[in-house]
Amino acid sequence: MESPADIAALATLARLEATIAQRRQADPSTSYVAKLSARGTPKIAQKVGEEAVESVIAAMADDRAGLIGESADLLFHLMVLWADKGVALADVCAELDRREGTSGIAEKASRPKA
Ligand SMILES: N=c1c2ncn([C@@H]3O[C@H](COP(=O)(O)OP(=O)(O)OP(=O)(O)O)[C@@H](O)[C@H]3O)c2ncn1[C@@H]1O[C@H](COP(=O)(O)O)[C@@H](O)[C@H]1O
């Protein structure tokens, strides 16, 4: 059973997804989403990589506030990348649901040997 905080967090992601979809069509001179989207998949993907590295650096520095800020940047840019590639938040949640209850250790052990 999800807590009210869990429901609010999911609603935040759903609202951001809708905002990104809407802002992709906006004027790139007034919208970062539109400007970044117009630069194409390689630039969006580069930003995701940069924000992931910045998140790791903040974690390794024990910088909790930095980790929260960089994680927000990472999630935002990842969601811009999903929009660019036609992936929905629900698609990613469905994949997480599919994995629920399967230990990562057991899953890895069940992979066919190369
Ligand atoms: N959550 C965010 C968000 N997080 C970070 N950013 C922007 O992401 C950018 C990242 O900064 P960087 O210095 O890394 O990027 P940069 O200098 O443009 O990149 P480079 O070309 O130098 O690589 C900054 O401009 C941040 O303001 C965001 N921009 C927008 N949103 C959300 O998207 C909505 C729509 O935004 P617009 O499309 O700008 O209206 C906003 O209302 C917010 O809800």
The ligand as a Tripos MOL2 file, in Angstrom:
@<TRIPOS>MOLECULE
LIG
   44    47     1     0     0
SMALL
NO_CHARGES

@<TRIPOS>ATOM
      1 N1         12.8750   20.3910  -14.0530 N.2       1 LIG1
      2 C1         13.3450   21.1450  -14.9010 C.ar      1 LIG1
      3 C2         14.7560   21.3910  -14.9770 C.ar      1 LIG1
      4 N2         15.7990   20.9030  -14.2670 N.ar      1 LIG1
      5 C3         16.9010   21.4640  -14.7960 C.ar      1 LIG1
      6 N3         16.5850   22.2820  -15.8180 N.ar      1 LIG1
      7 C4         17.4690   23.1040  -16.6570 C.3       1 LIG1
      8 O1         18.4800   22.2900  -17.1940 O.3       1 LIG1
      9 C5         19.5540   23.1210  -17.5930 C.3       1 LIG1
     10 C6         20.8070   22.3760  -17.2900 C.3       1 LIG1
     11 O2         21.8330   23.2930  -17.0790 O.3       1 LIG1
     12 P1         23.2630   23.0970  -17.6870 P.3       1 LIG1
     13 O3         24.0980   24.2380  -17.2410 O.co2     1 LIG1
     14 O4         23.7580   21.7200  -17.3730 O.co2     1 LIG1
     15 O5         22.8920   23.1090  -19.2360 O.3       1 LIG1
     16 P2         23.2880   24.0110  -20.4250 P.3       1 LIG1
     17 O6         24.2430   25.0710  -20.0000 O.co2     1 LIG1
     18 O7         22.0500   24.4630  -21.1240 O.co2     1 LIG1
     19 O8         23.9560   22.8820  -21.2980 O.3       1 LIG1
     20 P3         25.2270   22.7960  -22.2180 P.3       1 LIG1
     21 O9         24.7290   23.2060  -23.5800 O.co2     1 LIG1
     22 O10        26.2750   23.6930  -21.6310 O.co2     1 LIG1
     23 O11        25.5750   21.3330  -22.1490 O.co2     1 LIG1
     24 C7         19.3750   24.4670  -16.8800 C.3       1 LIG1
     25 O12        18.9240   25.4340  -17.8260 O.3       1 LIG1
     26 C8         18.2720   24.1410  -15.8820 C.3       1 LIG1
     27 O13        17.4450   25.2670  -15.5660 O.3       1 LIG1
     28 C9         15.2600   22.2620  -15.9580 C.ar      1 LIG1
     29 N4         14.4430   22.8810  -16.8540 N.ar      1 LIG1
     30 C10        13.1000   22.6480  -16.7680 C.ar      1 LIG1
     31 N5         12.5390   21.8070  -15.8310 N.ar      1 LIG1
     32 C11        11.0720   21.5480  -15.8200 C.3       1 LIG1
     33 O14        10.5840   21.6660  -17.1500 O.3       1 LIG1
     34 C12         9.5530   22.6490  -17.1830 C.3       1 LIG1
     35 C13         9.5320   23.3370  -18.5390 C.3       1 LIG1
     36 O15        10.7320   24.0640  -18.7050 O.3       1 LIG1
     37 P4         10.9010   25.0000  -19.9980 P.3       1 LIG1
     38 O16        10.8600   24.1050  -21.1740 O.co2     1 LIG1
     39 O17        12.2310   25.7010  -19.8450 O.co2     1 LIG1
     40 O18         9.7430   25.9560  -19.9730 O.co2     1 LIG1
     41 C14         9.8280   23.5730  -16.0090 C.3       1 LIG1
     42 O19         8.6680   24.2420  -15.5890 O.3       1 LIG1
     43 C15        10.3140   22.5770  -14.9740 C.3       1 LIG1
     44 O20         9.1930   21.8910  -14.3960 O.3       1 LIG1
@<TRIPOS>BOND
     1     1     2 2
     2     2     3 ar
     3     2    31 ar
     4     3     4 ar
     5     3    28 ar
     6     4     5 ar
     7     5     6 ar
     8     6     7 1
     9     6    28 ar
    10     7     8 1
    11     7    26 1
    12     8     9 1
    13     9    10 1
    14     9    24 1
    15    10    11 1
    16    11    12 1
    17    12    13 2
    18    12    14 1
    19    12    15 1
    20    15    16 1
    21    16    17 2
    22    16    18 1
    23    16    19 1
    24    19    20 1
    25    20    21 2
    26    20    22 1
    27    20    23 1
    28    24    25 1
    29    24    26 1
    30    26    27 1
    31    28    29 ar
    32    29    30 ar
    33    30    31 ar
    34    31    32 1
    35    32    33 1
    36    32    43 1
    37    33    34 1
    38    34    35 1
    39    34    41 1
    40    35    36 1
    41    36    37 1
    42    37    38 2
    43    37    39 1
    44    37    40 1
    45    41    42 1
    46    41    43 1
    47    43    44 1
@<TRIPOS>SUBSTRUCTURE
     1 LIG1         1 GROUP 0 **** ****
